[in-house]
Amino acid sequence: MKILLVSAEQMTASRVHRYFTPAGYGFIHYTNPLKAMDNFNEIRPDVVLFHESEYPRHWKLAVKFLREQFSRDSSLFILLVDPLFNNEDAHKAHFLGVNGLMPVDESMENLEAMILRYKVAPEVRKSHQLVPVGEHRLDFMFMNPANLQLINSHVLELSITGAVLKIEELYKTTGLEAGTILKNCSLKTHEGIVNLNVRIEHTGVIYEISFLDGSENWQTDVQESIEALL
């Protein structure tokens, strides 16, 4: 996962670098916001951290430019703000597609928790050999055995052994927990629908699942879907 920081403060850069790089995150630092924007498309950052008070005239342009290329789920934009950041600007930030506001002196643990509402931790990606779906549309549908609610989700990352999902309506997941077996699930790809049985490995805003078995040739179908993403 690539984190791109836009900040002139070396202290901020050092804090982010020291916390995230040992955990497997990639780190890129820009002090010039215009150069950072020029490289959004090439870098394809998973997360943009933008120091708002240092560049008060650039953050709106930066988030608008990022959203022209990447969605809120595929590339996060988090504003690092000071106490003077007002409610009016907070509403503008939400409207423009900012994922979250974080005090510039907030703990790195809380910053990572915000990121992991949308993204997959590097250790999860590595263990499953996950491939980011990016702007491709892959849907996963399953029924909650606890309340028989039909749940729709978007696939964020995919491998031959499992996937990471973003649930659309979290209230429907009541009663689901790690270890739950979900049967007759549907993975909808560009080529069709793959039927699967899965086990939930992790719950929350982001769900991690492992594939157990499914319809005939399901592994081939999943592999072809992965290859289409590369």
C-alpha positions in Angstrom: 0.0 0.0 0.0 1.4 3.4 -1.1 1.0 6.4 1.2 1.7 9.8 -0.4 2.3 12.7 2.1 2.1 16.3 1.0 3.7 18.4 3.7 6.6 20.8 4.2 7.1 19.6 7.8 9.9 17.2 8.2 8.6 16.2 11.6 5.3 15.1 10.1 7.1 13.1 7.4 9.3 11.4 10.0 6.4 10.4 12.1 4.5 8.9 9.2 7.7 7.2 7.8 8.7 5.7 11.2 5.3 4.2 11.9 4.1 3.0 8.5 7.2 1.7 6.6 8.1 -1.0 9.2 4.6 -2.4 8.8 5.0 -2.8 5.0 3.5 0.4 3.7 5.2 2.3 0.9 5.9 6.0 1.7 6.3 8.9 -0.8 6.8 12.5 0.4 6.3 15.7 -1.5 6.8 19.2 -0.3 5.4 20.7 -3.5 1.6 20.1 -3.9 1.6 20.8 -7.6 4.3 18.2 -8.2 2.4 15.7 -6.1 -0.7 16.3 -8.2 1.2 15.9 -11.4 2.3 12.4 -10.3 -1.1 11.1 -8.9 -1.8 9.1 -12.1 1.7 7.6 -12.3 2.0 6.8 -8.5 -1.6 5.6 -8.1 -1.5 6.3 -4.3 -3.7 4.2 -2.0 -3.7 7.1 0.4 -3.0 10.8 0.1 -2.2 12.6 3.3 -2.5 16.4 2.7 -1.4 19.0 5.3 -4.2 21.5 4.9 -2.9 24.4 6.9 0.4 24.5 5.0 -1.4 24.6 1.6 -4.8 26.1 2.3 -5.3 27.2 -1.4 -4.2 23.8 -2.8 -6.1 21.1 -0.9 -9.4 21.6 -2.8 -7.7 21.5 -6.1 -5.7 18.4 -5.1 -8.7 16.4 -4.0 -10.7 17.4 -7.1 -7.8 16.3 -9.3 -7.4 13.0 -7.5 -11.2 12.3 -7.8 -11.1 12.9 -11.5 -8.8 9.8 -11.7 -9.6 7.6 -8.7 -12.7 6.8 -6.6 -13.0 7.4 -2.8 -12.5 3.6 -2.2 -9.5 3.1 -4.4 -7.5 6.2 -3.4 -8.1 7.8 0.0 -7.7 11.5 0.6 -7.1 12.4 4.2 -6.7 16.0 5.3 -4.3 16.7 8.2 -5.9 19.7 9.9 -5.3 22.1 12.8 -7.9 23.3 15.3 -8.8 26.3 13.2 -10.3 24.2 10.4 -13.9 25.2 10.4 -17.2 23.5 9.8 -17.8 25.2 6.4 -14.6 23.8 5.1 -15.4 20.4 6.6 -18.6 20.3 4.6 -16.7 21.3 1.4 -14.2 18.5 2.1 -16.9 15.9 2.3 -18.6 17.2 -0.8 -15.4 17.1 -2.8 -14.6 13.5 -1.8 -12.3 13.8 1.2 -12.4 10.5 3.1 -11.5 11.9 6.5 -10.2 14.7 8.6 -7.3 14.0 11.1 -5.7 16.4 13.5 -2.1 16.9 12.4 -0.9 15.9 15.9 -3.1 12.8 16.1 -1.5 9.4 16.9 -0.3 7.3 14.0 -2.4 4.4 15.4 -5.6 6.4 14.9 -4.5 7.5 11.4 -3.9 3.8 10.5 -7.4 2.9 11.9 -8.9 5.5 9.6 -7.0 4.1 6.6 -8.1 0.5 7.5 -11.8 1.5 7.3 -11.2 1.5 3.5 -8.0 -0.4 2.8 -6.4 -3.8 3.4 -3.4 -4.0 5.8 -0.2 -5.0 4.1 0.2 -8.2 6.1 -3.3 -9.3 5.0 -2.5 -8.6 1.4 0.8 -10.5 1.6 -0.7 -13.6 3.3 -3.4 -13.9 0.7 -1.3 -12.6 -2.3 -4.1 -10.2 -3.0 -4.4 -8.1 -6.1 -6.1 -4.7 -5.8 -9.2 -4.4 -8.0 -8.8 -0.7 -8.4 -11.4 0.9 -10.7 -12.7 -2.5 -11.9 -16.1 -3.4 -10.7 -16.3 -6.8 -9.0 -19.3 -7.5 -6.8 -19.8 -10.2 -4.1 -23.3 -11.1 -2.8 -24.1 -13.4 0.1 -26.9 -14.1 2.6 -26.5 -13.6 6.3 -27.5 -16.9 7.9 -28.3 -15.1 11.2 -31.1 -12.9 9.8 -31.5 -14.1 6.1 -30.6 -10.6 4.9 -29.1 -10.4 1.4 -25.9 -8.5 1.5 -24.2 -6.7 -1.4 -20.5 -5.8 -1.3 -17.7 -4.6 -3.5 -14.5 -6.6 -3.9 -11.5 -4.4 -3.0 -8.8 -7.1 -3.4 -8.8 -10.6 -4.8 -6.7 -13.7 -4.9 -7.2 -17.4 -5.7 -7.6 -18.1 -2.0 -9.8 -15.2 -0.8 -10.9 -11.6 -1.1 -11.4 -8.4 0.9 -14.8 -6.8 0.7 -16.4 -3.4 1.3 -19.9 -4.0 2.7 -22.6 -1.6 1.4 -25.1 -1.8 4.3 -23.4 -2.8 7.5 -26.6 -3.1 9.5 -27.4 -6.2 7.6 -24.3 -8.0 8.9 -25.6 -8.3 12.5 -24.6 -11.7 13.9 -21.7 -12.3 11.5 -18.4 -13.0 13.1 -15.0 -14.5 12.3 -15.3 -18.2 11.5 -18.8 -18.0 10.1 -19.3 -20.2 6.9 -21.3 -18.5 4.1 -22.7 -20.8 1.5 -23.9 -20.2 -2.1 -22.2 -16.8 -2.4 -21.9 -15.1 -5.8 -18.8 -13.4 -7.2 -19.9 -11.3 -10.1 -17.2 -10.5 -12.6 -17.1 -9.1 -16.1 -17.4 -12.6 -17.5 -20.2 -13.9 -15.4 -21.1 -15.2 -11.9 -18.9 -17.6 -9.8 -20.7 -19.5 -7.0 -18.6 -20.0 -3.9 -18.7 -21.1 -0.3 -16.5 -19.0 2.0 -15.3 -18.5 5.6 -15.2 -15.1 7.2 -11.7 -14.3 8.6 -12.3 -10.7 9.7 -15.3 -8.5 10.2 -15.7 -4.7 10.4 -16.2 -2.1 7.7 -13.8 -4.2 5.7 -14.5 -8.0 5.5 -11.8 -10.6 4.8 -12.9 -13.9 3.5 -11.3 -17.2 2.5 -12.7 -19.3 -0.4 -13.6 -22.9 0.6 -15.0 -24.4 -2.6 -17.8 -23.7 -5.1 -19.1 -24.4 -8.5 -17.1 -26.5 -11.0 -14.1 -24.7 -12.4 -14.5 -21.9 -9.9 -10.7 -21.6 -9.3 -10.1 -21.2 -13.1 -12.8 -18.5 -13.2 -11.3 -16.6 -10.2 -7.8 -16.9 -11.7 -9.0 -15.4 -15.0 -10.6 -12.6 -13.1 -7.3 -11.9 -11.3 -5.4 -12.0 -14.6 -7.8 -9.4 -16.1 -6.8 -7.0 -13.3 -3.1 -7.2 -14.0 
